[in-house]
Amino acid sequence: MTRPYTAYGDEVREMNDEEYAQYLKMQAESPPPLVGNNEE
Amino acid sequence: MTVPVFSTGEVLTASAMNQVGTWLISSYTISSSPAVASFTVPTVFSSSYDAYRIVLDTTFSNSGVRVYMRPSSITSGYSSTFVYNSVGNGTPNGATGGSGAYHDIGLSQAGQANAEVVMFNVGTSGKAKRFFGTLTSAFYFSTSTGLTTGTGASTDLFVEVQSGTMSGGTCRVYGMRN
């Protein structure tokens, strides 16, 4: 499976091991509580 | 010359330009081929600015995604409720936006004396940009080296989407000059 891509400035590449591990960790975390709301 | 309204033909002096409060620091083009799950905007934070406005205008592949931003040097020792700021967008994809669209902004309190205010504008393709409220929390910005959380400093902004990708568009960073 292809890893997600990341970019630093103009350089685009697949995430490295550390970045991918961090990405997976972030996905597993609960997001911060939402405050404020702008409805149309 | 009357700042900030200049008239045609006037010569803009250094002193006049130094009074301009908000500067476009970076207009970063987000990759579309391939689309990216994260990106870093280099060299945006510095001691020249007290606070920043970040405008993310891109197309998200997934609906209901949250976008996280943090200083790029901070790769450990943080949690989603500590450093991250999030932007949840009910219909982030421009193709579907506009029908009952809403935007929630979630900002985790930094709670430090040196924290500054970050304001986000979020726009999606095909939709007008909107300003999202009075946001009172932020990253940890220092005034000397850019931005810190106590474990390092960074001049770079890292943006990541929790799922899916961001494709095309721009991430603009404006600085409120000190």
Backbone of each chain as ProteinMPNN parsed JSONL, in Angstrom:
{"seq_chain_A": "MTRPYTAYGDEVREMNDEEYAQYLKMQAESPPPLVGNNEE", "coords_chain_A": {"N_chain_A": [[0.845, -1.197, 0.0], [0.529, 2.18, -0.838], [2.094, 4.787, 0.837], [0.858, 7.805, 2.43], [1.359, 10.988, 0.865], [3.66, 13.621, 1.51], [4.765, 16.992, 1.783], [7.55, 19.133, 1.705], [8.051, 22.333, 1.427], [8.733, 22.685, -1.925], [9.273, 20.075, -2.374], [7.943, 16.956, -2.866], [7.003, 13.892, -1.531], [6.744, 10.407, -0.506], [5.639, 9.683, 2.825], [8.097, 9.282, 5.362], [9.308, 6.719, 7.641], [9.069, 7.696, 10.272], [7.368, 9.887, 9.984], [5.13, 8.63, 8.986], [4.394, 6.946, 11.058], [3.717, 8.822, 12.942], [1.59, 9.997, 11.655], [-0.259, 7.905, 11.62], [-0.66, 7.694, 14.328], [-1.842, 10.118, 14.883], [-4.221, 9.82, 13.493], [-5.461, 7.966, 15.057], [-5.981, 9.302, 17.345], [-8.29, 11.065, 19.404], [-9.953, 13.905, 18.217], [-9.389, 17.376, 19.1], [-11.671, 19.09, 21.287], [-14.384, 20.739, 19.775], [-14.993, 24.154, 19.484], [-17.097, 26.937, 19.144], [-18.925, 27.914, 16.268], [-19.789, 28.312, 12.999], [-22.458, 28.776, 11.151], [-24.007, 28.534, 8.017]], "CA_chain_A": [[0.0, 0.0, 0.0], [1.303, 3.407, -0.924], [1.944, 5.69, 1.974], [0.43, 9.151, 2.056], [2.407, 11.905, 0.448], [3.854, 14.843, 2.259], [5.589, 17.949, 1.046], [8.281, 20.182, 2.407], [8.274, 23.291, 0.359], [8.414, 22.158, -3.255], [9.619, 18.659, -2.447], [6.827, 16.072, -2.545], [7.487, 12.504, -1.428], [6.004, 9.592, 0.442], [6.069, 9.871, 4.204], [9.084, 8.333, 5.861], [8.806, 5.874, 8.731], [8.688, 8.518, 11.424], [6.191, 10.685, 9.631], [3.98, 7.744, 8.813], [4.001, 6.513, 12.399], [3.056, 9.986, 13.539], [0.314, 10.156, 10.956], [-1.163, 6.86, 12.125], [-0.986, 8.046, 15.71], [-2.792, 11.227, 14.832], [-5.516, 9.307, 13.062], [-6.051, 7.192, 16.14], [-6.31, 10.184, 18.46], [-9.527, 11.821, 19.355], [-9.661, 15.296, 17.902], [-9.676, 18.326, 20.163], [-13.067, 19.504, 21.307], [-14.7, 21.859, 18.9], [-15.659, 25.29, 20.103], [-17.482, 27.911, 18.135], [-19.599, 27.303, 15.133], [-20.317, 29.262, 12.031], [-23.37, 28.117, 10.245], [-24.454, 29.376, 6.917]], "C_chain_A": [[0.88, 1.245, 0.0], [1.039, 4.29, 0.288], [1.437, 7.051, 1.5], [1.633, 10.009, 1.665], [2.468, 13.101, 1.393], [4.748, 15.755, 1.434], [6.309, 18.852, 2.022], [8.682, 21.198, 1.353], [7.846, 22.689, -0.97], [8.667, 20.659, -3.381], [8.441, 17.793, -1.982], [7.339, 14.632, -2.559], [6.554, 11.727, -0.519], [6.527, 9.853, 1.851], [7.137, 8.853, 4.571], [8.513, 7.598, 7.073], [8.288, 6.715, 9.897], [7.418, 9.316, 11.138], [4.938, 9.82, 9.523], [3.472, 7.245, 10.166], [3.243, 7.624, 13.11], [1.68, 10.198, 12.93], [-0.703, 9.144, 11.465], [-1.589, 7.159, 13.554], [-2.032, 9.149, 15.738], [-4.178, 10.732, 14.435], [-6.242, 8.577, 14.179], [-6.487, 8.073, 17.299], [-7.683, 10.789, 18.283], [-9.186, 13.267, 19.048], [-9.948, 16.188, 19.086], [-11.155, 18.686, 20.155], [-13.283, 20.72, 20.43], [-15.414, 22.937, 19.696], [-15.988, 26.287, 19.021], [-18.091, 27.213, 16.944], [-20.128, 28.416, 14.238], [-21.226, 28.517, 11.068], [-23.792, 29.084, 9.164], [-25.923, 29.706, 7.061]], "O_chain_A": [[1.851, 1.338, 0.751], [-0.105, 4.498, 0.694], [1.568, 7.404, 0.329], [2.762, 9.767, 2.091], [1.47, 13.52, 1.98], [5.406, 15.312, 0.493], [5.749, 19.279, 3.033], [9.538, 20.944, 0.505], [6.711, 22.233, -1.112], [8.311, 20.049, -4.389], [8.002, 17.896, -0.836], [8.026, 14.216, -3.493], [5.692, 12.297, 0.15], [7.694, 10.195, 2.046], [7.085, 7.701, 4.14], [7.374, 7.834, 7.474], [7.206, 6.467, 10.429], [6.516, 9.393, 11.972], [3.844, 10.224, 9.914], [2.265, 7.138, 10.385], [2.249, 7.378, 13.793], [0.725, 10.54, 13.629], [-1.861, 9.48, 11.712], [-2.73, 6.91, 13.942], [-2.982, 9.109, 16.52], [-5.185, 11.18, 14.982], [-7.471, 8.568, 14.241], [-7.275, 7.646, 18.143], [-8.164, 10.995, 17.169], [-8.21, 13.794, 19.582], [-10.682, 15.793, 19.992], [-11.813, 18.594, 19.118], [-12.442, 21.617, 20.368], [-16.323, 22.658, 20.479], [-15.219, 26.454, 18.074], [-17.792, 26.053, 16.662], [-20.821, 29.329, 14.686], [-20.762, 27.711, 10.261], [-23.913, 30.289, 9.383], [-26.483, 30.412, 6.221]]}, "seq_chain_B": "MTVPVFSTGEVLTASAMNQVGTWLISSYTISSSPAVASFTVPTVFSSSYDAYRIVLDTTFSNSGVRVYMRPSSITSGYSSTFVYNSVGNGTPNGATGGSGAYHDIGLSQAGQANAEVVMFNVGTSGKAKRFFGTLTSAFYFSTSTGLTTGTGASTDLFVEVQSGTMSGGTCRVYGMRN", "coords_chain_B": {"N_chain_B": [[0.898, 62.672, 2.446], [-1.205, 60.2, 3.637], [-1.344, 57.736, 5.834], [-3.358, 54.813, 6.206], [-3.998, 55.182, 3.58], [-3.023, 55.608, 0.414], [-2.239, 57.775, -2.239], [-2.571, 58.024, -5.78], [0.431, 58.264, -7.537], [1.963, 59.053, -5.429], [5.061, 58.757, -3.678], [6.083, 55.931, -2.061], [7.449, 55.824, 0.973], [10.064, 54.413, 3.077], [9.401, 54.681, 5.762], [6.679, 54.935, 5.603], [5.927, 52.467, 4.514], [6.778, 50.82, 6.557], [4.845, 51.093, 8.359], [2.853, 49.52, 7.616], [0.748, 47.048, 8.696], [0.06, 44.32, 8.334], [1.438, 41.627, 6.654], [1.868, 39.663, 3.765], [3.384, 36.775, 4.22], [3.964, 34.277, 3.152], [2.871, 32.552, 0.303], [1.879, 29.619, -0.249], [1.945, 26.973, -2.501], [-0.072, 24.221, -2.741], [0.507, 20.85, -3.406], [-0.967, 19.105, -6.133], [-0.676, 16.915, -7.684], [1.221, 14.516, -6.786], [-1.727, 14.509, -4.65], [-1.573, 15.571, -1.245], [-1.16, 14.43, 2.132], [-0.107, 15.876, 4.08], [1.797, 18.866, 4.603], [4.593, 21.127, 4.619], [5.129, 24.457, 5.243], [7.765, 26.353, 4.654], [9.793, 28.576, 6.604], [8.246, 30.777, 7.797], [7.602, 31.836, 10.292], [8.76, 34.332, 12.449], [10.696, 36.633, 14.426], [9.822, 39.047, 13.625], [7.138, 39.32, 13.627], [4.104, 39.457, 15.487], [1.812, 37.945, 15.576], [-0.196, 35.694, 13.654], [-1.982, 35.08, 10.654], [-3.548, 32.449, 9.154], [-4.372, 31.133, 6.139], [-6.02, 28.671, 4.682], [-6.664, 27.213, 1.721], [-7.943, 24.899, -0.045], [-8.663, 21.73, -1.677], [-10.34, 19.154, -0.175], [-10.176, 15.628, 0.065], [-11.807, 14.064, 1.553], [-14.883, 14.166, 3.393], [-15.888, 16.096, 6.246], [-13.467, 16.335, 7.504], [-10.691, 16.976, 9.68], [-8.29, 19.475, 10.117], [-4.973, 19.775, 11.008], [-2.586, 21.807, 12.588], [0.721, 22.711, 13.275], [3.878, 23.702, 14.742], [6.637, 22.89, 12.752], [8.873, 21.705, 13.821], [8.188, 20.324, 16.03], [7.888, 17.221, 16.83], [7.371, 15.334, 18.637], [6.099, 14.629, 21.913], [3.807, 16.068, 22.032], [0.262, 16.447, 22.066], [-2.983, 15.887, 20.685], [-4.66, 17.544, 22.003], [-3.165, 19.497, 22.945], [-1.13, 20.881, 21.454], [-2.092, 20.956, 18.879], [-4.136, 22.726, 16.659], [-7.363, 22.708, 15.423], [-9.397, 22.426, 12.554], [-12.497, 21.858, 11.699], [-14.52, 20.884, 9.08], [-17.584, 20.88, 7.753], [-18.496, 20.308, 5.151], [-16.127, 19.917, 3.362], [-15.254, 19.539, 0.805], [-15.124, 21.173, -2.197], [-16.868, 20.507, -4.168], [-19.136, 19.663, -3.002], [-19.727, 21.507, -1.181], [-21.637, 24.16, 0.313], [-24.224, 23.351, 0.552], [-26.007, 23.325, 3.173], [-23.707, 23.704, 4.512], [-21.34, 23.908, 7.075], [-19.039, 25.173, 9.444], [-16.834, 24.253, 11.873], [-14.722, 25.392, 14.365], [-12.074, 24.353, 16.191], [-10.041, 24.993, 18.823], [-7.365, 24.267, 20.777], [-6.579, 25.219, 24.027], [-3.645, 26.938, 24.67], [-2.496, 28.115, 26.881], [-0.317, 29.479, 27.881], [1.776, 32.157, 28.883], [3.09, 33.441, 26.882], [1.723, 32.861, 24.671], [0.37, 33.52, 21.522], [-2.089, 34.872, 19.317], [-3.678, 33.015, 16.922], [-5.25, 33.233, 13.884], [-7.535, 31.681, 11.834], [-8.418, 31.532, 8.497], [-10.58, 29.776, 6.515], [-11.016, 28.416, 3.443], [-12.715, 26.822, 0.789], [-12.459, 25.231, -2.36], [-14.178, 26.95, -4.844], [-15.786, 28.207, -3.096], [-16.523, 31.039, -1.128], [-14.097, 32.617, 0.859], [-14.125, 32.599, 4.364], [-14.263, 34.227, 7.491], [-13.433, 32.957, 10.586], [-14.525, 33.571, 13.298], [-13.787, 34.514, 16.705], [-10.928, 33.577, 17.654], [-9.143, 32.321, 20.201], [-6.923, 31.005, 20.967], [-3.884, 29.21, 20.416], [-0.95, 28.139, 18.726], [2.155, 27.742, 20.419], [3.7, 30.595, 20.403], [6.731, 32.148, 20.271], [8.505, 35.202, 20.785], [11.025, 35.458, 20.005], [12.376, 33.416, 18.563], [10.547, 32.543, 16.83], [8.552, 30.218, 17.158], [7.468, 28.149, 19.686], [7.166, 25.195, 21.714], [8.311, 24.626, 23.97], [9.928, 22.532, 23.565], [11.468, 23.053, 21.492], [12.137, 25.174, 18.684], [10.628, 26.621, 15.821], [10.602, 27.735, 12.496], [8.88, 26.999, 10.66], [5.725, 26.013, 9.27], [3.621, 23.33, 9.826], [1.179, 21.378, 8.306], [-1.477, 19.163, 8.493], [-3.817, 16.74, 7.409], [-6.431, 14.882, 8.89], [-7.492, 12.607, 7.717], [-7.494, 11.233, 4.411], [-6.714, 13.489, 1.723], [-5.192, 16.638, 0.764], [-5.533, 18.767, -1.966], [-4.09, 20.747, -4.314], [-4.496, 24.354, -4.573], [-3.858, 26.873, -2.065], [-1.833, 27.721, 0.776], [-1.784, 30.329, 2.738], [0.171, 32.513, 4.642], [-0.094, 35.097, 6.82], [1.462, 37.797, 8.445], [1.268, 39.665, 11.425], [2.792, 42.505, 11.847], [5.341, 43.443, 14.175]], "CA_chain_B": [[0.616, 61.235, 2.48], [-1.976, 59.798, 4.804], [-1.357, 56.282, 6.025], [-2.862, 53.844, 5.242], [-4.56, 55.4, 2.249], [-2.066, 56.29, -0.43], [-2.833, 58.344, -3.443], [-1.863, 57.767, -7.02], [1.556, 59.148, -7.811], [2.776, 59.298, -4.247], [6.216, 57.885, -3.467], [5.948, 55.248, -0.784], [8.722, 55.852, 1.69], [10.282, 53.31, 4.009], [8.639, 54.904, 6.993], [5.269, 54.653, 5.321], [5.749, 51.027, 4.36], [6.995, 50.172, 7.845], [3.629, 51.191, 9.144], [1.893, 48.516, 7.155], [0.695, 46.114, 9.811], [-0.081, 42.919, 7.975], [2.191, 41.295, 5.461], [1.785, 38.305, 3.247], [4.712, 36.183, 4.39], [4.147, 33.169, 2.219], [1.733, 31.978, -0.415], [2.404, 28.287, -0.532], [1.119, 26.196, -3.415], [-0.232, 22.834, -2.302], [0.626, 19.905, -4.522], [-2.187, 18.414, -6.56], [-0.273, 15.656, -8.319], [0.112, 13.89, -6.075], [-2.31, 15.18, -3.502], [-0.766, 15.294, -0.059], [-1.825, 14.349, 3.432], [0.499, 16.902, 4.92], [2.828, 19.679, 3.959], [5.284, 22.097, 5.457], [5.418, 25.764, 4.655], [8.997, 26.74, 5.326], [10.265, 29.932, 6.867], [7.152, 31.738, 7.899], [7.533, 32.47, 11.61], [9.985, 35.015, 12.847], [10.516, 37.642, 15.473], [9.293, 40.282, 13.044], [5.677, 39.32, 13.699], [3.536, 39.117, 16.79], [0.746, 36.969, 15.418], [-0.292, 35.242, 12.265], [-3.243, 34.604, 10.104], [-3.263, 31.352, 8.23], [-5.504, 30.918, 5.243], [-5.871, 27.401, 3.964], [-7.67, 27.162, 0.661], [-7.588, 23.705, -0.811], [-9.761, 20.783, -1.842], [-10.147, 17.957, 0.632], [-10.742, 14.433, -0.573], [-12.794, 13.465, 2.449], [-15.78, 15.086, 4.077], [-15.835, 16.12, 7.692], [-12.105, 16.142, 7.972], [-10.086, 18.002, 10.5], [-6.95, 19.858, 9.693], [-4.135, 20.074, 12.156], [-1.434, 22.644, 12.298], [1.668, 22.815, 14.378], [5.23, 24.038, 14.295], [7.16, 21.685, 12.118], [9.959, 21.073, 14.568], [7.656, 19.578, 17.161], [7.485, 15.925, 16.306], [7.042, 14.435, 19.734], [5.797, 15.331, 23.143], [2.596, 16.854, 21.939], [-0.943, 15.654, 21.867], [-3.951, 16.618, 19.883], [-5.336, 18.541, 22.822], [-2.162, 20.39, 23.525], [-0.508, 21.759, 20.467], [-2.844, 21.067, 17.651], [-5.351, 23.478, 16.417], [-8.08, 21.937, 14.422], [-10.458, 23.052, 11.789], [-13.41, 20.862, 11.161], [-15.29, 21.485, 8.0], [-18.669, 19.946, 7.498], [-18.485, 19.891, 3.753], [-14.896, 20.554, 2.936], [-14.988, 19.399, -0.618], [-15.802, 22.238, -2.92], [-17.909, 19.96, -5.038], [-20.358, 19.439, -2.246], [-19.914, 22.609, -0.245], [-22.684, 25.123, 0.036], [-25.521, 22.814, 0.911], [-25.994, 23.065, 4.606], [-22.324, 23.671, 4.961], [-21.007, 24.595, 8.313], [-17.644, 25.043, 9.81], [-16.519, 24.343, 13.29], [-13.331, 25.642, 14.658], [-11.672, 23.911, 17.509], [-8.692, 25.374, 19.175], [-7.017, 23.875, 22.128], [-5.95, 26.313, 24.749], [-2.233, 26.752, 24.929], [-2.39, 28.392, 28.3], [0.982, 30.007, 28.256], [1.771, 33.61, 28.877], [3.63, 33.983, 25.644], [0.941, 32.408, 23.523], [-0.211, 34.569, 20.703], [-3.361, 34.508, 18.71], [-3.676, 32.61, 15.52], [-6.578, 33.276, 13.288], [-7.623, 30.902, 10.617], [-9.482, 31.627, 7.514], [-10.632, 28.534, 5.765], [-11.823, 28.461, 2.244], [-12.634, 25.625, -0.042], [-12.568, 25.581, -3.771], [-15.502, 27.308, -5.302], [-16.549, 28.857, -2.047], [-15.883, 32.234, -0.623], [-13.4, 32.49, 2.135], [-14.867, 33.157, 5.485], [-13.493, 34.398, 8.715], [-14.028, 32.086, 11.577], [-14.734, 33.882, 14.702], [-12.779, 35.029, 17.607], [-10.146, 32.433, 18.079], [-8.354, 32.879, 21.294], [-5.83, 30.149, 21.371], [-2.93, 29.131, 19.336], [0.31, 27.485, 18.963], [3.018, 28.512, 21.299], [4.579, 31.466, 19.635], [7.647, 32.992, 21.018], [8.812, 36.414, 20.04], [12.45, 35.531, 19.697], [12.816, 32.478, 17.543], [9.449, 32.106, 15.985], [7.426, 29.531, 17.742], [7.992, 27.055, 20.486], [6.316, 24.552, 22.705], [9.185, 24.268, 25.065], [10.835, 21.472, 23.155], [12.195, 23.465, 20.296], [11.582, 26.312, 17.973], [10.514, 26.347, 14.402], [10.144, 28.82, 11.644], [8.065, 26.367, 9.624], [4.363, 25.61, 9.616], [3.264, 21.998, 9.348], [-0.269, 21.214, 8.193], [-1.791, 17.771, 8.188], [-5.234, 16.416, 7.451], [-6.53, 13.651, 9.673], [-7.696, 11.497, 6.786], [-7.577, 11.69, 3.033], [-5.662, 14.352, 1.213], [-5.438, 17.998, 0.299], [-5.084, 18.811, -3.349], [-4.086, 22.049, -4.963], [-4.813, 25.532, -3.773], [-2.765, 27.567, -1.389], [-1.826, 28.008, 2.207], [-1.147, 31.637, 2.873], [0.46, 32.914, 6.017], [0.058, 36.536, 6.983], [2.031, 38.153, 9.737], [0.996, 40.975, 12.003], [4.133, 43.01, 12.116], [5.474, 44.101, 15.474]], "C_chain_B": [[-0.105, 60.865, 3.771], [-2.054, 58.278, 4.874], [-2.692, 55.869, 6.631], [-3.41, 54.053, 3.84], [-3.572, 56.218, 1.432], [-2.754, 56.741, -1.715], [-1.962, 58.032, -4.649], [-0.743, 58.782, -7.203], [2.427, 59.417, -6.608], [3.94, 58.304, -4.193], [6.084, 57.265, -2.087], [7.308, 55.167, -0.111], [8.844, 54.646, 2.605], [9.455, 53.494, 5.261], [7.16, 54.624, 6.784], [5.033, 53.154, 5.23], [5.926, 50.292, 5.68], [5.769, 50.26, 8.745], [2.558, 50.207, 8.684], [1.9, 47.366, 8.162], [0.695, 44.656, 9.423], [0.606, 42.65, 6.646], [1.904, 39.866, 5.047], [3.184, 37.707, 3.289], [4.954, 35.11, 3.349], [2.824, 32.79, 1.579], [2.2, 30.649, -0.964], [1.434, 27.529, -1.424], [1.101, 24.731, -2.99], [-0.231, 21.919, -3.523], [-0.726, 19.276, -4.852], [-1.873, 17.081, -7.228], [1.129, 15.29, -7.865], [-0.492, 14.818, -5.029], [-1.561, 14.746, -2.251], [-1.633, 15.215, 1.191], [-1.274, 15.391, 4.386], [1.478, 17.709, 4.096], [3.428, 20.633, 4.972], [5.525, 23.37, 4.666], [6.658, 26.294, 5.356], [9.116, 28.24, 5.547], [9.133, 30.951, 6.87], [7.129, 32.476, 9.236], [8.857, 33.132, 11.938], [9.656, 36.058, 13.896], [9.982, 38.959, 14.923], [7.791, 40.418, 13.227], [5.202, 38.885, 15.077], [2.495, 38.012, 16.684], [0.574, 36.705, 13.933], [-1.73, 34.92, 11.893], [-2.91, 33.565, 9.036], [-4.515, 31.067, 7.426], [-5.241, 29.662, 4.43], [-7.017, 27.276, 2.978], [-7.308, 26.008, -0.263], [-8.821, 22.835, -0.985], [-9.437, 19.512, -1.07], [-10.812, 16.768, -0.06], [-11.865, 13.839, 0.257], [-13.678, 14.549, 3.059], [-15.564, 15.006, 5.581], [-14.446, 15.947, 8.268], [-11.69, 17.26, 8.916], [-8.664, 18.242, 10.022], [-6.166, 20.278, 10.923], [-2.937, 20.897, 11.718], [-0.538, 22.695, 13.527], [3.006, 23.278, 13.838], [5.927, 22.781, 13.813], [8.22, 20.995, 12.941], [9.444, 20.186, 15.683], [7.124, 18.255, 16.643], [7.207, 14.918, 17.402], [6.694, 15.278, 20.95], [4.575, 16.208, 23.076], [1.404, 15.905, 21.886], [-1.948, 16.506, 21.131], [-4.643, 17.698, 20.7], [-4.372, 19.584, 23.353], [-1.631, 21.377, 22.499], [-1.415, 22.001, 19.267], [-3.952, 22.111, 17.721], [-6.098, 22.723, 15.328], [-9.132, 22.789, 13.738], [-11.313, 21.942, 11.228], [-14.316, 21.53, 10.146], [-16.359, 20.499, 7.572], [-18.706, 19.437, 6.083], [-17.257, 20.499, 3.1], [-14.638, 20.477, 1.452], [-15.805, 20.427, -1.384], [-16.945, 21.747, -3.782], [-19.229, 19.802, -4.3], [-20.663, 20.582, -1.294], [-21.07, 23.498, -0.653], [-24.063, 24.628, 0.384], [-25.493, 22.425, 2.378], [-24.603, 23.043, 5.187], [-22.169, 24.394, 6.281], [-19.539, 24.371, 8.595], [-17.534, 25.138, 11.319], [-15.032, 24.592, 13.433], [-13.043, 25.149, 16.056], [-10.24, 24.304, 17.779], [-8.426, 24.954, 20.604], [-6.247, 25.004, 22.807], [-4.483, 25.995, 25.01], [-1.914, 27.052, 26.393], [-1.041, 28.87, 28.756], [0.981, 31.512, 28.078], [2.24, 34.177, 27.548], [2.851, 33.52, 24.413], [0.349, 33.609, 22.794], [-1.497, 34.048, 20.086], [-3.155, 34.131, 17.256], [-5.099, 32.665, 15.013], [-6.55, 32.466, 12.008], [-8.724, 31.46, 9.728], [-9.47, 30.306, 6.768], [-11.535, 28.719, 4.57], [-11.723, 27.146, 1.516], [-12.9, 26.036, -1.474], [-14.011, 25.887, -4.148], [-16.345, 27.994, -4.26], [-15.784, 30.082, -1.561], [-15.167, 31.935, 0.684], [-14.237, 33.15, 3.224], [-13.955, 33.277, 6.691], [-14.191, 33.68, 9.846], [-13.785, 32.578, 12.983], [-13.554, 34.415, 15.469], [-12.032, 33.848, 18.203], [-9.099, 32.903, 19.068], [-7.236, 31.972, 21.756], [-4.986, 29.821, 20.156], [-1.84, 28.141, 19.62], [1.056, 28.27, 20.042], [3.945, 29.346, 20.43], [5.524, 32.19, 20.589], [7.96, 34.212, 20.169], [10.271, 36.465, 19.617], [12.836, 34.612, 18.542], [11.675, 31.956, 16.69], [8.368, 31.478, 16.812], [7.925, 28.302, 18.478], [6.897, 26.378, 21.278], [7.155, 24.128, 23.892], [10.144, 23.147, 24.694], [11.594, 21.849, 21.89], [11.529, 24.668, 19.672], [11.52, 25.976, 16.497], [10.103, 27.6, 13.675], [9.166, 28.299, 10.602], [6.686, 26.0, 10.15], [4.072, 24.247, 8.99], [1.749, 21.859, 9.382], [-0.548, 19.768, 7.799], [-3.298, 17.555, 8.294], [-5.378, 15.037, 8.08], [-6.783, 12.431, 8.798], [-7.82, 12.056, 5.386], [-6.448, 12.645, 2.693], [-6.168, 15.772, 0.979], [-4.836, 18.117, -1.099], [-5.211, 20.22, -3.905], [-4.439, 23.184, -4.008], [-3.596, 26.08, -3.061], [-2.94, 27.551, 0.12], [-1.057, 29.314, 2.367], [-0.971, 31.969, 4.358], [0.708, 34.419, 6.03], [0.627, 36.816, 8.372], [1.616, 39.546, 10.147], [2.311, 41.523, 12.526], [4.21, 43.683, 13.487], [6.285, 45.381, 15.355]], "O_chain_B": [[0.355, 61.191, 4.865], [-2.736, 57.632, 4.079], [-3.142, 56.56, 7.544], [-3.288, 53.166, 2.996], [-3.322, 57.385, 1.732], [-3.721, 56.138, -2.181], [-0.758, 57.805, -4.524], [-0.938, 59.988, -7.048], [3.525, 59.956, -6.749], [3.808, 57.155, -4.613], [5.987, 57.966, -1.08], [8.212, 54.493, -0.606], [7.867, 53.949, 2.876], [8.868, 52.535, 5.762], [6.476, 54.134, 7.683], [4.07, 52.63, 5.791], [5.298, 49.257, 5.904], [5.681, 49.578, 9.766], [1.497, 50.088, 9.296], [2.949, 46.784, 8.44], [1.28, 43.832, 10.125], [0.386, 43.346, 5.655], [1.721, 38.981, 5.883], [4.056, 38.077, 2.503], [6.022, 35.046, 2.741], [1.791, 32.721, 2.245], [2.836, 30.578, -2.016], [0.241, 27.455, -1.133], [2.147, 24.089, -2.894], [-0.885, 22.19, -4.53], [-1.517, 18.96, -3.964], [-2.741, 16.213, -7.316], [2.114, 15.699, -8.48], [0.138, 15.777, -4.582], [-0.979, 13.662, -2.217], [-2.686, 15.844, 1.287], [-1.909, 15.739, 5.382], [1.924, 17.283, 3.031], [2.854, 20.904, 6.026], [6.061, 23.343, 3.558], [6.6, 26.646, 6.534], [8.603, 29.049, 4.774], [9.088, 31.862, 6.043], [6.683, 33.621, 9.302], [9.928, 32.563, 11.731], [8.494, 36.322, 14.203], [9.719, 39.887, 15.687], [7.227, 41.491, 13.011], [5.826, 38.053, 15.737], [2.323, 37.229, 17.619], [1.128, 37.403, 13.083], [-2.553, 34.542, 12.726], [-2.095, 33.797, 8.143], [-5.581, 30.795, 7.979], [-4.34, 29.622, 3.592], [-8.187, 27.239, 3.359], [-6.466, 26.144, -1.151], [-9.898, 23.17, -0.493], [-8.402, 18.881, -1.283], [-11.866, 16.896, -0.682], [-12.765, 13.188, -0.273], [-13.264, 15.698, 3.215], [-15.119, 13.988, 6.112], [-14.279, 15.468, 9.39], [-12.278, 18.341, 8.931], [-7.956, 17.332, 9.59], [-6.647, 21.04, 11.762], [-2.368, 20.706, 10.643], [-1.008, 22.719, 14.664], [3.245, 23.253, 12.631], [5.8, 21.721, 14.426], [8.444, 19.796, 12.768], [10.196, 19.376, 16.225], [6.03, 18.191, 16.083], [6.848, 13.774, 17.124], [6.964, 16.478, 20.998], [4.335, 17.011, 23.977], [1.558, 14.701, 21.68], [-1.765, 17.714, 20.98], [-5.157, 18.666, 20.139], [-4.755, 20.456, 24.132], [-1.698, 22.59, 22.7], [-1.486, 23.104, 18.725], [-4.595, 22.308, 18.752], [-5.487, 22.166, 14.416], [-9.665, 23.744, 14.303], [-10.873, 21.178, 10.369], [-14.811, 22.635, 10.37], [-16.055, 19.41, 7.085], [-18.928, 18.249, 5.85], [-17.353, 21.485, 2.369], [-13.875, 21.275, 0.907], [-17.022, 20.524, -1.228], [-17.876, 22.492, -4.086], [-20.301, 19.808, -4.905], [-21.726, 20.62, -0.675], [-21.431, 23.573, -1.827], [-24.991, 25.429, 0.499], [-25.022, 21.353, 2.758], [-24.357, 22.436, 6.229], [-22.834, 25.399, 6.532], [-18.902, 23.478, 8.036], [-18.104, 26.035, 11.94], [-14.211, 24.05, 12.693], [-13.736, 25.522, 17.003], [-9.336, 23.962, 17.016], [-9.193, 25.265, 21.516], [-5.379, 25.642, 22.211], [-4.138, 24.922, 25.505], [-1.16, 26.329, 27.044], [-0.669, 28.678, 29.914], [0.275, 32.059, 27.231], [1.828, 35.264, 27.144], [3.259, 33.753, 23.275], [-0.107, 34.575, 23.406], [-1.914, 32.915, 20.326], [-2.531, 34.858, 16.482], [-6.028, 32.187, 15.663], [-5.624, 32.578, 11.205], [-9.812, 31.807, 10.187], [-8.401, 29.795, 6.434], [-12.687, 29.135, 4.698], [-10.722, 26.44, 1.634], [-13.502, 27.076, -1.739], [-14.934, 25.151, -3.797], [-17.501, 28.33, -4.515], [-14.554, 30.126, -1.59], [-15.597, 31.107, 1.487], [-14.949, 34.128, 2.995], [-13.005, 32.513, 6.863], [-15.404, 33.797, 10.023], [-12.955, 32.06, 13.73], [-12.489, 34.714, 14.928], [-12.491, 33.217, 19.155], [-8.283, 33.778, 18.777], [-6.672, 32.168, 22.832], [-5.348, 30.126, 19.02], [-1.836, 27.422, 20.619], [0.611, 29.324, 20.496], [4.867, 28.824, 19.803], [5.104, 32.765, 21.593], [7.698, 34.228, 18.966], [10.7, 37.406, 18.949], [13.561, 35.027, 17.637], [11.851, 31.018, 15.914], [7.372, 32.124, 17.139], [8.71, 27.517, 17.946], [5.823, 26.943, 21.482], [6.71, 23.337, 24.723], [11.075, 22.852, 25.444], [12.286, 21.018, 21.302], [10.467, 25.107, 20.113], [12.279, 25.144, 16.0], [9.345, 28.421, 14.192], [8.679, 29.057, 9.763], [6.514, 25.713, 11.334], [4.254, 24.044, 7.79], [1.114, 22.189, 10.383], [0.073, 19.227, 6.884], [-3.96, 18.121, 9.164], [-4.566, 14.142, 7.843], [-6.327, 11.334, 9.119], [-8.205, 13.21, 5.196], [-5.375, 12.611, 3.295], [-7.366, 16.058, 0.993], [-3.744, 17.612, -1.358], [-6.297, 20.797, -3.954], [-4.646, 22.985, -2.811], [-2.455, 25.783, -3.417], [-4.04, 27.39, 0.648], [0.154, 29.38, 2.155], [-1.85, 31.73, 5.186], [1.593, 34.933, 5.346], [0.295, 36.135, 9.343], [1.61, 40.48, 9.345], [2.855, 41.048, 13.523], [3.292, 44.387, 13.908], [6.5, 46.07, 16.352]]}, "name": "protein", "num_of_chains": 2, "seq": "MTRPYTAYGDEVREMNDEEYAQYLKMQAESPPPLVGNNEEMTVPVFSTGEVLTASAMNQVGTWLISSYTISSSPAVASFTVPTVFSSSYDAYRIVLDTTFSNSGVRVYMRPSSITSGYSSTFVYNSVGNGTPNGATGGSGAYHDIGLSQAGQANAEVVMFNVGTSGKAKRFFGTLTSAFYFSTSTGLTTGTGASTDLFVEVQSGTMSGGTCRVYGMRN"}
